[in-house]
Amino acid sequence: MGAYILKRLLAAIPVILGITVIVFAIISLIPGDPATAILGSYATPENVEKLNRDLGLDKPLVQQYFIWLGNMLQGDFGRSFSLNRPVFDEVMERFGATLILAGTALVLCSILGVIAGVVSAARQYGFADKAITFVVLIGISIPSFFLGMMMILFFAVRLRLLPVSGMYAIYGGGDLPDLIRHLIMPATALAVVATGVVARLSRSAMLEVLRQDFIRTARAKGVGEGRVIWAHALKAAMVSIIPVIGVQAGFVLSGAVYIETVFQWPGVGRMLVNAILTRDILLVQGGVVIVAACYVLFNLAVDVAQSLLDPRVKT
Amino acid sequence: MTAAVSTAPTRKAASGTFLKLFARNRLAAAGGMILIAVVLIALLAPVLPLQDPYAQDLAQKFQRPFSPGHLLGTDHLGRDILSRLIWGTRLSLVVGVVASFGAAFFGSVIGIAAGYFGGRVDNWLMRAIDMLMAFPYILLALAIVAALGPGLVNALIAVSVVNIPFFARNIRGVTVSLAHKEFVDAARLTGQTDLGIMVSEILPNVLPVIVIAMSTTVGWMILETAGLSFLGLGSQPPVADLGSMLGEGRNALITDPHASIVPGLMIFVIVMSVNLVGDGIRDALDPRLRSGALTRPMARTVVDREAVPPAPEVPALLDVQDLRTEFRVGKRTLHALSGVTLQVRAGECVGLIGESGSGKSVTALSVMGLVASPPGVIAGGTVRYAGQEILGAPFARLRDLRGDRISYIFQDPLATLHPLYTIGDQIVEAICAHHPVPKAEARKRALDLLESVRMPNAASRIDNYPHQMSGGMRQRVGIAMALVNDPDLIIADEPTTALDVTVQAQILSLLDDLRRERNVAILFITHDFGVVAQLCDRIAVMYAGRIVETGPTGAILSDPAHPYTRRLIACVPELGGGRRELHAIPGLPPAVDDLPPGCAFAPRCDKAQPACRGGEIALDGFGETRAVRCLFPENADAEARA
């Protein structure tokens, strides 16, 4: 198992390198002169030239890439000019908030989605199945940012149950219960679409598994129906559900960009949007690379989990 | 983007049924109608009597819906929301569709090239695609927007690029399967260029897949561009698509929610109707759904019978009487069993023999209600265990019998053992399902059993997974699992068919030893007379869902009474200096949804008379210990001898 993890880690290196190449290539597409973009149109030519030299933009592209890569490997992602602090510090701080939000949503969607899918499959064509299918259809069709806004209107403004936005209360907040109160709405809004997708795929994975011969064997042994569904069938179905959850992680992370904007959550998604609007290119670059690299590592963890579950996977 | 695209059947004839299936799906039809309505309104926007979507009137800002002159109210600049909504919908639809076409075009070019050329081209292209897929999609979209700058066209480009990998992968998959088909080779031989072949031969065949992939992603792309606009990265004021309307409305969410709710609901309606249509298309194209194969079998077979036949005068261990099992698929009913009567006495080994499709496995599975249901239904007859009716018994009672008094050995032990549990756990579970014994004790019993079925290295094998064993070993596990609660009856459904001949012989002799040691009765289902001769006391021959002949093994083998039995025995090759001629039976077994009246074997029988096709033929006594369902049994003087 250790060797397998190491092998996967090594295989992740070229992927992460590829990510840096793509990000660099995209950012280099910027039409016009980045220094002018940063300094504004009233900048003097001398200042533009100086900034270009400072940023290393006068060198050939390939050289620029390797300088950038080398700096990143030393933990230097540059300095955000709009926030006037190191990109790395800013991204890591914001990424923590995003992980809390996206992680909660991912856990929610995995648990609820799998339960809904299993119940739906076990009661195929029954009332529970139809009800779940209907709710799931609505869930996967609602734009998460719209759902978030409606939740604010209903739970925060009308019922006054939960705070409107933010991660902590400004006065007297900062403890865990405060965080949870702030987390409930954004995490739920973020989880809804993913829950629907997981539920749908769990349902079809379960239907597929329940037709297998080994389920008939379990029944022929006299194993109770609860165990047949929740142990035998679900365990086999998890083999195809886990990769789906891995894919959903990417979707949840993506959805977090909207949800963070709606709920004023101080996460990396909102940071990126603001960075784009203020043309803070280094912050965009660093943020995208760091988050994408973490996502690659997360997918690796999903593969390892998969191999732990399924002894047939060659490790 | 998670939706897998199935290969579409390209036959023209299927399109009629496709439309019918699609229309029958009421939800999909409703979604389609809503979508058409939305698209029509968006198309008609220029000719509809709408107000100027850009006309500001600050005195009229945030009018509520249904206020005079503004059906849906006004926004923060006093602009008419209805007008902006329809123009915004138009814009969102156009952007989503264009993005979809863009992704489809570039994705297909990459996919077709990779799939057609294969080798290094394929490798490099797919590596690059994988690299793009390593991003959470929005990061890539954000990076592109960051580079190009906010704006609707740039958002469109970003969403389109992000979706290219999905198309490329799907199209490549289909192209790979086509690249070496005969018609492509033929085109190559005629000297067509690669480009020509890709356009004239490959493209028409992958087009359906492209269309399906577009139908499943267009809703997604509308949503994503709306999302980017919502963040302020898409359409810029004063032009508004649905997303930026929602984003602008958000600033006054609490005081004037209608400016957000109206565009939000519109996005919801569009995405939902596209989803419904997409689901409908997929369901209608998926042939498995059509045959009802994607239904899951329930815990027991549905019993739908009118009367229960009275118990026989002399009850045996297992009494199957007039059993009728059907498969109800759509409007068709397949009569798998049309009245099977069978007895197994304590300690006896009965062979049930017949060709595939004769109903022998269905008989075996019907006994404990294990026929997959739906579509299986037990439509008549009864099964009694020790005089007690099973089919109508409560499920708890049935479950008590399953694996405890009556256990099963199935054909393919790789498919019938759970792949993710060790074999030890699976045997232990069979014990614990019926007896509340401690885990350790159950495990010890499992180990003893593995040894008694002559599992080599049982002590270490017990922690193996099924895929780590050979077929013979797996079947030993299956046998151990069947024996674990000392059952009275084992139903063995072709337990040796999937094994090679030497292993088959070992397993048979093992079964024979075990049944004598433990005095357990066996109902042995097989298509192989050699196996029957080795193991069984009595045999029952099945044809088209009926028993056509029963009797002691020796008598039937030496003197078959039914013409079918005779022909079946003639099919068995003899070893050594066989003098018998080998004869295949001409024709095929009849389809069980359309059985001829009278003898089902008559169409293939060389002795058939008009009377054979007349009406029901009873299973009549033939001598004292035998019975045959034939008007003109073979060798009538055998009756005298029997």
Interface residues (C-beta under 8 A of the other chain):
Chain A: V15 G18 I19 I22 V23 I26 I27 S28 L29 I30 P31 A121 A122 Q124 Y125 L137 I138 I140 S141 I142 P143 F145 F146 M149 M150 I152 L153 V157 V164 V197 L201 S204 M206 L207 E208 L210 R211 Q212 D213 F214 I215 R216 T217 A218 R219 A220 K221 G222 V223 G224 E225 V228 H232 K235 A236 V239 V244 V247 A249 G250 F251 L253 S254 G255 V257 Y258 T261 V262 G269 L272 V273 A275 I276 L277 I281 V284 Q285 V288 V291 A292 Y295 V296 N299 L309 D310 P311 R312
Chain B: T2 L27 R127 D130 M131 L132 A134 F135 P136 Y137 I138 L139 L140 L142 A143 I144 V145 A146 A147 L148 G149 P150 L223 A226 G227 F230 L231 G232 L233 L246 R250 L253 I254 P257 S260 I261 G264 I267 F268 V271 M272 N275 L276 A293 L294 T295 R296 P297 A299 L365 M368 L370 A372 F395 R399 D400 L401 R402 G403 D404 S407 Y408 F410 D412 A415 T416 L417 H418 P419 L420 Y421 E429 A430 A433 H434 Y465 H467 Q468 M481
